[in-house]
Amino acid sequence: MGNGTIMEQEVFKKLNEIAAEMKADVVEFTQKLVQTPSISGEEGELADLLIAEMEKLGYDEAFKDDQGNVFGLVKGTEDGPTIMYNSHMDHVSPGDANNWEGYDPYGGEIDICEVDNQDKTAKDLTECIHGRAASDVKAGEAAQIYAGAALLKLREMGYNFKGTFMFQGVVQEEPAEMVGMKHVIDKTLPAKGLTYDAMVSSEATSLKLYCGHRGRVEMLVTVYGRTSHGSAPWLGINSIYKSLPLIQKIKDELYPSLPKDVDLGQSSISLNIIECSPGALSIVPDKTMLSLDRRFIPTENVEEVVKQIQDIIDELAAQDPEFKADVKIKTALEVSYTGIEYEAEKLMPAWKTPRDHGFTKAAAEALEALGQPVKYGYWDFGTDGSKTAGIDRKPTIGYSPMQEQYAHTPYDKVRTDFIAKAVAGNAAIFLKATEAGSDAFKALVWE
């Protein structure tokens, strides 16, 4: 570090000290974030809070784009890679407050409570913050912002480092269409003359390095029939009955044939919603709509996934002249709190950054240098890594103080000891990766 090329152990010792000194402040900031409701499409107040905190901490730049996404830049003393630290500002509804066991979902209350250890093998009695989004992702968001502040502290102390630390908080991640992330990367960064070389997600990892997840696509299959009076069904074509062979083939033939990834697990398909039209008791339905939730691994692509359903449709149509159906990817129209409309497919590509990739190795070396255990994992749910890794093929990992099992539940909480460790860990990952050379930023390949 001192000469811009060697990571000296004193820097990592200093990072641990800085993070310990910042603990009270980052915990208080996390409380403020939890106490600030930010349902999808209503993130404006939280965005202002994030920018005000980054300005207070001395970030080189802090700004919002037209969609309302938030950015904060900390620049090194030398040119180098830009690593994006990604969080989202929105959260799901807290649901019924009666299920929160006496905690206010927006209270941000701190107490000593029983909570899982890092590996969920035992319970620890330790200090926690309670409230909606404490574990998805406001504690991770706070830890990332304070990691940038830790880098600023090092810079003030005369330590040189390369590159740019880019905090980035997006709108409307919870609807799961990468609405904010796509706008950030495809529109805002080019307009600002900015690029990025890798991404660290703040989604829950329990201080482990998470390296990917399965993809997800929502498909709508419409099976067509012809209406008739319910008293004379032989005059119509019942679209529900026509859909049954297709459902059976998906369940008995397609699902068992789907591939498996050694890390991410089994590809899957689930029929989750069945609707029919006109939907009246005395009318034979002429449309049956089947909503399919398909999870897939990186070696599959969405065109192949859709084609599997189309092939079943074509096979049934060849056998039955009255069978008519089509399949398409669902879309959703989202409107940001600033009024920007965005229509997006209900699609999140799969991705995986190998453990032996240069970026992952640099992150592991960083945690080891801090004295943190190096462990790996993969998410069950989706993240904005579907854009950075799944589409852009940029190296992407997750590292966060939050624990996945508490997300979206009325037991939403985060350990304060993990928050302080994540401040140091995020900063250390930045320092190690920006010194690691081009191997840390090689494009991802998995075909």
Backbone hydrogen bonds, N-H to C=O, Kabsch-Sander energy under -0.5 kcal/mol:
donor,donor_aa,acceptor,acceptor_aa,energy
4,G,1,M,-1.8
8,E,6,I,-1.0
11,V,8,E,-1.4
12,F,8,E,-0.9
13,K,9,Q,-2.1
14,K,10,E,-2.5
15,L,11,V,-2.2
16,N,12,F,-2.0
17,E,13,K,-1.8
18,I,14,K,-2.8
19,A,15,L,-2.8
20,A,16,N,-2.0
21,E,17,E,-2.2
22,M,18,I,-1.9
23,K,19,A,-0.7
23,K,20,A,-0.7
26,V,22,M,-2.8
27,V,23,K,-2.4
28,E,24,A,-2.1
29,F,25,D,-2.3
30,T,26,V,-2.2
31,Q,27,V,-2.3
32,K,28,E,-2.1
33,L,29,F,-2.2
34,V,30,T,-2.5
35,Q,31,Q,-2.3
36,T,33,L,-1.3
40,S,91,H,-0.9
42,E,39,I,-2.8
47,A,43,E,-2.5
48,D,44,G,-2.0
49,L,45,E,-1.7
50,L,46,L,-2.5
51,I,47,A,-2.2
52,A,48,D,-2.4
53,E,49,L,-1.9
54,M,50,L,-2.2
55,E,51,I,-2.5
56,K,52,A,-2.1
57,L,53,E,-2.2
58,G,54,M,-0.7
58,G,55,E,-0.8
59,Y,54,M,-2.5
60,D,73,L,-1.5
61,E,73,L,-1.4
63,F,71,F,-1.9
65,D,69,N,-1.9
68,G,65,D,-1.3
70,V,169,G,-2.8
71,F,63,F,-2.7
72,G,167,F,-2.2
73,L,61,E,-2.5
74,V,165,F,-2.4
76,G,163,G,-3.1
77,T,161,F,-1.5
78,E,161,F,-1.5
83,I,81,P,-0.5
83,I,164,T,-2.2
84,M,82,T,-0.6
84,M,198,A,-2.8
85,Y,166,M,-3.5
86,N,84,M,-0.7
86,N,200,V,-2.3
87,S,168,Q,-2.7
89,M,170,V,-3.2
90,D,170,V,-0.6
91,H,38,S,-1.0
99,N,96,D,-1.9
100,W,97,A,-1.5
101,E,98,N,-0.5
103,Y,100,W,-2.1
107,G,104,D,-2.5
108,G,104,D,-0.6
108,G,130,H,-0.6
111,D,128,C,-1.7
113,C,111,D,-0.6
113,C,126,T,-2.7
115,V,124,D,-2.6
117,N,122,A,-2.3
120,K,117,N,-1.3
124,D,115,V,-3.4
126,T,113,C,-2.3
126,T,124,D,-0.7
128,C,111,D,-2.7
129,I,414,V,-2.4
130,H,109,E,-2.4
131,G,412,D,-2.2
132,R,105,P,-2.6
134,A,131,G,-2.1
138,K,133,A,-2.6
139,A,133,A,-0.5
139,A,134,A,-1.0
141,E,137,V,-2.6
142,A,138,K,-2.2
143,A,139,A,-2.3
144,Q,140,G,-2.1
145,I,141,E,-2.3
146,Y,142,A,-2.4
147,A,143,A,-1.4
148,G,144,Q,-1.8
149,A,145,I,-1.5
150,A,146,Y,-2.0
151,L,147,A,-1.9
152,L,148,G,-1.9
153,K,149,A,-2.0
154,L,150,A,-2.1
155,R,151,L,-2.5
156,E,152,L,-2.4
157,M,153,K,-1.6
158,G,155,R,-1.3
159,Y,154,L,-2.3
163,G,78,E,-1.4
164,T,81,P,-2.1
165,F,74,V,-2.9
166,M,83,I,-2.4
166,M,164,T,-0.6
167,F,72,G,-2.9
167,F,165,F,-0.6
168,Q,85,Y,-2.3
169,G,70,V,-2.2
170,V,87,S,-2.4
170,V,168,Q,-0.5
176,A,173,E,-2.3
179,V,172,Q,-0.5
180,G,171,V,-0.8
182,K,178,M,-2.9
183,H,179,V,-1.6
184,V,180,G,-2.6
185,I,181,M,-2.5
186,D,182,K,-2.7
187,K,183,H,-1.8
188,T,183,H,-2.3
189,L,184,V,-2.9
191,A,187,K,-1.9
192,K,188,T,-1.9
193,G,189,L,-0.6
193,G,190,P,-1.0
194,L,189,L,-3.1
197,D,82,T,-3.2
198,A,82,T,-1.0
199,M,395,P,-2.1
200,V,84,M,-2.9
201,S,397,I,-3.0
202,S,86,N,-2.2
205,T,402,M,-0.9
206,S,402,M,-3.1
207,L,400,S,-3.4
208,K,205,T,-1.3
209,L,375,K,-3.0
210,Y,208,K,-0.7
210,Y,398,G,-2.2
211,C,377,G,-2.3
213,H,351,W,-1.6
215,G,296,F,-3.8
216,R,348,M,-2.8
217,V,294,R,-2.1
218,E,346,K,-2.4
219,M,217,V,-0.6
219,M,292,L,-2.2
220,L,328,K,-3.0
221,V,219,M,-0.6
221,V,290,L,-2.7
222,T,220,L,-0.5
222,T,326,D,-2.3
223,V,221,V,-0.5
223,V,288,T,-2.8
224,Y,324,K,-3.1
225,G,286,D,-2.8
226,R,237,I,-2.5
230,G,282,S,-3.6
232,A,229,H,-2.0
235,L,232,A,-2.0
236,G,233,P,-1.5
237,I,226,R,-2.4
239,S,237,I,-0.7
239,S,285,P,-2.1
242,K,238,N,-2.0
243,S,239,S,-1.2
244,L,240,I,-0.8
244,L,241,Y,-0.9
247,I,243,S,-2.4
248,Q,244,L,-2.5
249,K,245,P,-2.2
250,I,246,L,-2.2
251,K,247,I,-2.3
252,D,248,Q,-3.1
253,E,249,K,-2.1
254,L,249,K,-2.3
255,Y,250,I,-2.6
257,S,253,E,-0.7
257,S,254,L,-1.1
258,L,254,L,-0.5
258,L,255,Y,-1.5
261,D,265,G,-2.7
265,G,261,D,-2.2
267,S,259,P,-2.5
268,S,295,R,-2.0
270,S,293,D,-1.8
272,N,270,S,-0.8
272,N,291,S,-2.2
273,I,291,S,-1.1
275,E,289,M,-2.3
277,S,287,K,-2.4
283,I,280,A,-1.6
284,V,228,S,-2.7
286,D,277,S,-1.8
287,K,277,S,-1.6
288,T,223,V,-2.3
289,M,275,E,-3.0
290,L,221,V,-3.1
290,L,288,T,-0.5
291,S,273,I,-2.7
291,S,289,M,-0.5
292,L,219,M,-2.8
292,L,290,L,-0.6
293,D,270,S,-3.0
294,R,217,V,-2.4
294,R,292,L,-0.7
295,R,268,S,-2.1
295,R,293,D,-0.5
296,F,215,G,-1.6
300,E,297,I,-2.1
305,V,301,N,-2.1
306,V,302,V,-2.5
307,K,303,E,-2.2
308,Q,304,E,-1.8
309,I,305,V,-0.9
309,I,306,V,-0.5
310,Q,306,V,-2.2
311,D,307,K,-2.9
312,I,308,Q,-1.2
313,I,309,I,-2.2
314,D,310,Q,-2.7
315,E,311,D,-2.2
316,L,312,I,-2.4
317,A,313,I,-2.4
318,A,314,D,-1.8
319,Q,315,E,-1.1
320,D,316,L,-1.8
323,F,320,D,-2.0
324,K,224,Y,-0.6
324,K,322,E,-0.6
326,D,222,T,-1.8
328,K,220,L,-1.6
330,K,218,E,-2.6
332,A,344,A,-2.4
334,E,332,A,-0.6
334,E,342,Y,-2.8
336,S,340,I,-2.7
338,T,67,Q,-0.5
339,G,336,S,-2.1
342,Y,334,E,-2.4
344,A,332,A,-2.7
344,A,342,Y,-0.5
346,K,330,K,-3.1
347,L,345,E,-2.2
348,M,216,R,-3.1
351,W,213,H,-2.0
353,T,211,C,-2.4
357,H,354,P,-1.5
358,G,439,D,-0.8
361,K,357,H,-2.6
362,A,358,G,-2.0
363,A,359,F,-2.1
364,A,360,T,-2.4
365,E,361,K,-2.4
366,A,362,A,-2.0
367,L,363,A,-2.2
368,E,364,A,-2.3
369,A,365,E,-2.2
370,L,366,A,-1.3
371,G,367,L,-0.7
371,G,368,E,-1.0
372,Q,367,L,-2.6
375,K,373,P,-0.7
377,G,209,L,-1.8
379,W,212,G,-1.9
386,S,383,T,-1.6
387,K,384,D,-1.6
388,T,384,D,-1.5
389,A,385,G,-2.6
390,G,385,G,-1.9
391,I,387,K,-0.8
392,D,387,K,-2.8
393,R,389,A,-0.6
394,K,388,T,-3.1
397,I,199,M,-2.0
398,G,210,Y,-2.4
399,Y,201,S,-2.3
406,Y,403,Q,-1.9
407,A,404,E,-1.2
409,T,406,Y,-1.5
412,D,409,T,-1.1
414,V,129,I,-1.7
416,T,127,E,-2.0
419,I,415,R,-1.2
420,A,416,T,-1.7
421,K,417,D,-1.6
422,A,418,F,-2.2
423,V,419,I,-1.5
424,A,420,A,-1.5
425,G,421,K,-2.7
426,N,422,A,-2.7
427,A,423,V,-1.7
428,A,424,A,-2.6
429,I,425,G,-2.5
430,F,426,N,-1.7
431,L,427,A,-2.2
432,K,428,A,-2.7
433,A,429,I,-2.5
434,T,430,F,-2.3
435,E,431,L,-0.8
436,A,432,K,-0.5
436,A,433,A,-1.0
440,A,437,G,-1.5
441,F,438,S,-1.9
442,K,439,D,-0.9
444,L,393,R,-2.5
